[in-house]
C-alpha cells in the first residue's frame, strides 16, 4: 500500500489564537499512521491566518477522513478542508 500526501487548510476560530500552539495541538491529535510533513501559513483576511499542514497517510480506505475528524475536534479550529491530494 502506498502513501498519500494531502495539503489541508485549517482555519482557526479567531485571529488572536496562538498558531504555534495550534500547530502543536494538531500534531498531537493525528491518528495512528498519519504524520505531518510541514506547515505553511496563509494570510486570509483581517489578521486571520490559516494553517496549511501537509499530511502523509496510508493510501487505504477512508483516505484523509480520520485526519479531518481529528483536526476538527481540536479546540480553536473553525474548519478543515482538503486543498490538494496526491500519491507519493
C-alpha positions as CSV (number, residue, x, y, z in Angstrom):
1,X,0.0,0.0,0.0
2,X,1.3,3.5,-0.9
3,X,1.1,6.8,0.8
4,X,-0.9,9.9,0.0
5,X,0.2,13.5,0.7
6,X,-2.7,15.8,1.4
7,X,-2.4,19.5,1.8
8,X,-5.1,20.7,4.2
9,X,-6.4,24.1,5.2
10,X,-7.2,24.6,8.9
11,X,-9.0,27.8,9.8
12,X,-8.7,29.0,13.4
13,X,-11.8,30.4,15.0
14,X,-10.0,33.7,16.0
15,X,-7.2,35.9,14.7
16,X,-5.9,36.1,18.3
17,X,-5.3,32.3,18.5
18,X,-1.6,31.3,19.0
19,X,-0.8,29.5,15.8
20,X,2.3,27.8,17.2
21,X,0.2,26.3,20.0
22,X,-2.5,25.3,17.4
23,X,0.2,23.5,15.3
24,X,1.3,21.5,18.4
25,X,-2.3,20.5,19.1
26,X,-2.9,19.4,15.5
27,X,0.2,17.3,15.6
28,X,-0.8,15.7,18.9
29,X,-4.3,14.9,17.5
30,X,-3.1,12.9,14.5
31,X,-4.5,9.4,14.2
32,X,-2.1,6.4,14.2
33,X,-0.2,6.0,10.9
34,X,-0.5,9.7,9.9
35,X,2.2,12.3,10.1
36,X,2.7,15.9,9.3
37,X,5.3,16.7,6.7
38,X,5.4,20.5,7.3
39,X,3.2,23.5,7.8
40,X,2.7,26.7,5.7
41,X,0.6,29.7,6.7
42,X,-1.8,31.7,4.5
43,X,-2.9,35.2,5.3
44,X,-6.6,35.1,4.7
45,X,-8.1,38.5,5.7
46,X,-8.2,40.9,8.6
47,X,-5.4,39.3,10.5
48,X,-6.8,35.8,10.2
49,X,-4.1,33.3,9.2
50,X,-4.9,29.7,8.0
51,X,-2.6,26.8,8.7
52,X,-1.8,24.6,5.7
53,X,-0.3,21.3,7.0
54,X,0.8,18.6,4.5
55,X,-0.3,15.3,6.0
56,X,1.0,11.9,4.9
57,X,-1.4,9.0,5.3
58,X,-1.6,5.4,4.0
59,X,-3.4,5.0,0.7
60,X,-6.3,3.0,2.1
61,X,-10.0,3.1,2.9
62,X,-11.0,6.4,4.3
63,X,-8.1,8.4,3.0
64,X,-7.9,11.7,4.9
65,X,-11.2,11.3,6.7
66,X,-9.7,10.3,10.1
67,X,-7.2,13.3,9.9
68,X,-10.0,15.7,9.1
69,X,-12.1,14.5,12.0
70,X,-9.1,14.7,14.4
71,X,-8.3,18.2,13.3
72,X,-11.9,19.3,13.5
73,X,-12.1,18.2,17.2
74,X,-9.1,20.3,18.2
75,X,-10.0,23.4,20.3
76,X,-9.7,26.6,18.3
77,X,-10.3,25.0,14.9
78,X,-13.2,26.6,13.0
79,X,-13.0,24.4,9.8
80,X,-10.8,21.9,8.0
81,X,-10.7,21.4,4.2
82,X,-8.6,19.2,1.9
83,X,-6.9,21.5,-0.6
84,X,-4.9,19.0,-2.7
85,X,-4.2,15.3,-2.6
86,X,-1.5,13.3,-4.4
87,X,0.2,9.9,-4.3
88,X,3.8,9.7,-3.3
